[in-house]
Amino acid sequence: MMLFHYLKFFLFHGIGLLSVVALMAGGHWISLGLAAVLAIYIIGDGLCGDDTSIPEFRHPKILTVQVWMALPLMCLIVFTSVWSFSSADVLGFGALVTDLTGYDVIAARDATAFGHHIAGIVLTGLMIGVIGTITGHELTHRTWDPVSMFVGRWLLAFSFDTVFSIEHVYGHHRYVSTTEDPATAPRGRNVYYHVIASTLKGNASAWKIEKRRLSRKGQSAWSWHNAMLRGHLMSVALVVCALFMGGVSAALYFIACALWGKALLEIVNYMEHYGMVRNPETPVQPRHSWNTNKRISSWTMFNLTRHSHHHAQGEVPYQDLKPFPDAPMMISGYLTTIVVAMIPPLWHRLMTPKVLEWDRTFATDEEKILAAKANAVSGIPALIHANRG
């Protein structure tokens, strides 16, 4: 039984490989691959219930290697995706796959309709979010481990977001659920506005953090020592690779995938902390994040779902996070909640009662005052009415 708890996290890699196969097969298989991934998460979370197990892992190094493996997998996914949109057979990749499988992937690619390439962008961006950002998030919290930091930052480079390793660790975790946190969406905010606002403010915050760090060392912010500048150059290097693979069109295709992956991160930020309030001088508690214990999301996202414990103790590795079933709960698993968040009227209809319940059940007296102020400017009639009631 204990072996299963190690193996379940390999579902993450299985979904990545499923995406590779769909992208190589071309044509309608790309769209079917996207549909399959969506079904695994949305239907799987709906049918499979919660995972509240707390196994004791005696070989944590295995679990670390599992997340390190995300980098070669991410490279394979993105290479395959860009190849699927290119006209050249880079490195003889298509010929090799055709020889090994007997399936003419080059002919399938050449016959792929544009609509299926759009599905390829959506699928690849989703994989950049799941394979890249989630593991990059886990690894860049391990600031004491240079290998994890190296792997994590390269994973984040695929979504043009290495600044996440700076702002998230040293900014977001300090100011989460306060008005000073770019990633925390105030009540009533539209998710599409949040994607832009959080990105701009997050970059500005990361620059200030990095500038302060370098100033303490007597180093210039405009130098190779600046991790933010180095990180952006890493992303530029990936764009250049796509350019060499298939010209300008392939580079633009990769940029679209990367920006979608980045948008997914900000949508996740939106739904993880929407409407929360906290005095920045008080400790972060599990009640300051929306949590979920949906089984498929947990197994395929390295327990990102156990977000309440993560924010209470950010240095705890994913396998040791506890489920906190009494914490504030999201609408459902991650992908389901992402879909709901992208439909603002539905999001506010479902989340407004949850926010009001948070005020009644979880908020301290001080936070009730902060919540009332947030309700007053939310633009949501039910929240404004709650203040009058």
PEWO-V28736 format. One record per helix or strand. SS is the DSSP state (a for helix, b for strand). FROM is the first residue (numbers start at 0). TO is the last residue. Records with the same first field share a line. If there is no record, write none. Layout:
SS=FROM-TO + FROM-TO
This chain:
a=1-24 + 27-47 + 59-67 + 69-84 + 89-100 + 104-109 + 113-139 + 145-156 + 163-174 + 190-215 + 226-272 + 285-287 + 294-299 + 306-311 + 317-319 + 333-340 + 343-360 + 364-375 + 380-387
b=49-49 + 290-290 + 293-293 + 328-328
